[in-house]
Amino acid sequence: MGANDEYVFVGCYTGESDGEGEGVAVLRRDPATGDLTRLGVAARTPSPSFLAQHPSLPVLYAVNELDAGTVSAFAVGTDASLTPLAVRSTGGAAPCHLAVAAGAGHLLVANYSSGSVAVFPLDADGVPGERSDLLQLQGQGPVADRQEGPHAHMVFPDPNGPDVLISDLGSDRIWRARLDAVSGRLILAGPAAVAEPGTGPRHLLRSIDGALLAVGELSGTLTWFRPDPADGHLRPVGGEPTSATKPNQPSELTTGRDGRFVYVANRGPDTVSVFSWEPEGASLLTEVATGGVWPRHLTLLGDHLYVANERSQSVTVFRIDPDTGIPSSQGEPVSEGTPTCLLRWNGRQDGS
C-alpha cells in the first residue's frame, strides 16, 4: 500500500438489524479515476450504521445501532486495517450518528430511538472512556407514527467552540447545547431553530456563506436558516422540496469545497438532487438517478460523488462536471451488504 492510497470505509446494517452487511467494510479509491475496489471487511461489529474519524489520530469510530446502543473505536493501520480499541454503552437505543467535538476531547453520539445524546471523554490516544453525560431531549411533533417523542438524528459540533447543534426529527427542533470541556457535561441551551411542524429535521450542513441547511426526512424538503440579528436565533429564510416525486425521505446532504452546489440523496425517488447555492438560497438544477435503491448516504470526494444504496446492496460512483455541478454515472456499482455510510480515509494516518 502506498503512502497516498485512499480508502473508503463503509458502514452497514448487519443481521442484528435484519441487514446483510458483516461489519465495517473497506474499499480502495483510485484518486486519479475515482474508481472503487472492494478489499473486504475490516472489522466485524454489529450494525455500524454511521462512522466518524478522529481529526488528527488514526482512530475510527462507529455507532452500533442496536436496541441497547454501543459505540466502538478502532485503531486504523496504514493499510486501512482496523484494530478494536474500546466498546462503550451509549445509554440509549439505536444510536445513528456521532462526531468528535472541537478540541478532540470528547465524542458525541446521537441515540435516535430514545432521543438522547451521549458524551464520551477521549484520551490522548483517541480512545473513549466511560460516558460522562447523557442529555435527554423532550418534545414531539404532528406525525404520530414518527414524532411521538424526541429522536436525535445528528450531532453537529461547532468546529471552533463548545456549541453543539442537535437535529431532533421527533420535535422539529434543532437544539443548541454547550459542551463543558472539563466535566464532559452537555448543557442544553434551548432550540437554536424551529422547523415547520412535520419537517423531521434529519441532517445538517453549513453553507460556504454561513447558512445552516437541514433536510427534512418527513417533509421531503431542504430548508435553510440564518441568524436573526436581533437575538441570534436561527430563522428559516427559505426552503424547497428535494424531489418532485413522492413519497420521499431525503437522507443526507453534502457540498463541494467551493460551495456552489449542494447534493441531497432522496429515498423513494432514489435520486440525487443537485441544487445551486447562492446567497439568497438554493435552486434545484436537476435530479439524477442513483442507479440503486434507497440512497442512505452520500459523500463527495474531489470530482466524484459516491452513493450508498442501502436496499440494493451497492455503492454507485458519479463524476461531477466541475462547471455545471451535475453528476454522471461512472462504471459499475460496487456490491456491498446494506451500506449506510461512507467515510474517506487515506494512508497518511492524519484523517485529512
Beta strands, then each sheet from edge to edge (+ up, - down):
strand 1: 6-12
strand 2: 24-29
strand 3: 36-43
strand 4: 51-53
strand 5: 59-64
strand 6: 70-76
strand 7: 82-89
strand 8: 95-100
strand 9: 106-111
strand 10: 116-121
strand 11: 133-136
strand 12: 152-157
strand 13: 163-168
strand 14: 173-179
strand 15: 186-194
strand 16: 201-206
strand 17: 212-216
strand 18: 221-227
strand 19: 234-241
strand 20: 249-255
strand 21: 261-267
strand 22: 271-278
strand 23: 281-289
strand 24: 295-301
strand 25: 304-309
strand 26: 314-320
strand 27: 327-329
strand 28: 334-335
strand 29: 339-346
sheet 1: 3+ 2- 1+ 29-
sheet 2: 4+ 5- 6+ 7-
sheet 3: 8+ 9- 10+ 11-
sheet 4: 12+ 13- 14+ 15-
sheet 5: 16+ 17- 18+ 19-
sheet 6: 20+ 21- 22+ 23-
sheet 7: 24+ 25- 26+ 27-
sheet 8: 24+ 25- 26+ 28-
end
